[in-house]
Amino acid sequence: MPQKAPEGRGPVRHGPPAPDTGLPVPPVLAGLLSAAAGRTGPEPPGGGPVLREAAAGHWWRRGLRTHPEDVVAAPGAPALLLALVAAHGGDLLLPRPCPAWWTPQARLLGRPAYHVPTPAECGGVPDPYALLETVRRVRAEGGDPRVLLLSVADDPTGTVAPPELLREACEAAVAEGLHVVSDETWRDTLHDPHGTVLVSPAEMCPDDVTVLSDLGGALTPAAWPCAVARFPPADPARADRWTDPRARVLDVLTALGSVVPGPVAPAVAHALDEPEDVIAPARRAAAVHGRLAAAAHHAVLAVGGLSLPPQAGRHLYADLGPLRAGLAARGVTDSPELEDLLTGRLGAPAVGGHRFDDELGALRVRFGTRMFLGTTGEERTEALAAEDPLELPRVVRALADFGAALEELR
């Protein structure tokens, strides 16, 4: 995986793609896309009424009162986050580590972005006391912090923030006048939905939180670009477009021509309605990736590495700092070198922590669990449909090779 931006690109760092589920396209979604292939026009900026109604229902089922006028859709989460950051203005606060695609949005707009350490229990949410200290320091230096970006189900760490810690962080942010943008792309990829408590910041601070979700995280193929944002419920201020963040976001999306492709919209709306033929394979895939992530977590601990137990997503974030001596003997002293070594050894992306704005010298890396499913579509489909993927010889061999690669580092 190259460390530099491709030839001809500018200075903004380009991060790796999010870990893919490995699922084939559900036939019902493929049929809807095919039936709409004749649509020559895009959705209107922010999404049409059918798409926004489906998104509102999606959040109603998760306990968030939402109406279509509170929703904006865009062709992917990066474009939507760019519009949100532009609409709110000011400086951005982020947890460290954070998803690789967050910081580039601030860089593109020329906005300062400050990273706040996360607590020991999880990633995705800043430590409340560190957040308050960072806000104080930034303002003392003449900065203007206005937005806190967090994720309760986190990429890269695969953890879920405990509700009590999340509440402390959100209350600290709101008390300092920050608007919270909650990236909940991975909330529907919980490995154990009945054993993990996930609460949205919008439930805690309903007037101060915008929820963002990239639908390619769980419900639709990553190649079908669509993301949705839920704004705080409408109030009389919504009549003034100059004080309404949703109106300003629509202005940005319109200026960019950033609209959802017309043929994609019917399939996305159907996926947001969560029919059984779409949601059942997604839930089963989340459980399978959870089993694989748990096995990879065990392998990391077995060689002396550190890692929080994964709870969501299709990845594992590991700290191989305890293996520093063995890695140094192989010429590996930082995360870019660790990424090169493990990507070459595993034949699959092993993404260094520097891409998630973690410390360059820290030996941290994100492993995707798709590499354990197989190399062909048929193999991946078989593994994702298995009652216990760890009983498949192919998966057992892949996990053994992963463990051997880590063992070599000692």
Sequence and secondary structure as in RCSB ss.txt:
>XXXX:A:sequence
MPQKAPEGRGPVRHGPPAPDTGLPVPPVLAGLLSAAAGRTGPEPPGGGPVLREAAAGHWWRRGLRTHPEDVVAAP
GAPALLLALVAAHGGDLLLPRPCPAWWTPQARLLGRPAYHVPTPAECGGVPDPYALLETVRRVRAEGGDPRVLLL
SVADDPTGTVAPPELLREACEAAVAEGLHVVSDETWRDTLHDPHGTVLVSPAEMCPDDVTVLSDLGGALTPAAWP
CAVARFPPADPARADRWTDPRARVLDVLTALGSVVPGPVAPAVAHALDEPEDVIAPARRAAAVHGRLAAAAHHAV
LAVGGLSLPPQAGRHLYADLGPLRAGLAARGVTDSPELEDLLTGRLGAPAVGGHRFDDELGALRVRFGTRMFLGT
TGEERTEALAAEDPLELPRVVRALADFGAALEELR
>XXXX:A:secstr
  SS  TT  SS              HHHHHHHHHTTT  S   TB  HHHHHHHHHHHHTTT    GGGEEEES
SHHHHHHHHHHHH SEEEEEES  TTTHHHHHHHT  EEEEE  TT SSS  HHHHHHHHHHHHHTT  EEEEEE
 SB TTT  B  HHHHHHHHHHHHHTT EEEEE TTGGGBSSTTT     HHHHSTTSEEEEEEGGGTTS TTS 
 EEEE S   GGGG TTT HHHHHHHHHHHHT    TTHHHHHHHHHT  HHHHHHHHHHHHHHHHHHHHHHHHH
HHTT B     BSSEEEEE GGGHHHHHHTT  SHHHHHHHHHHHHTS EEEGGGGT  TTS EEEEEGGGGT S
SHHHHHHHHH S GGGSHHHHHHHHHHHHHHHHT 
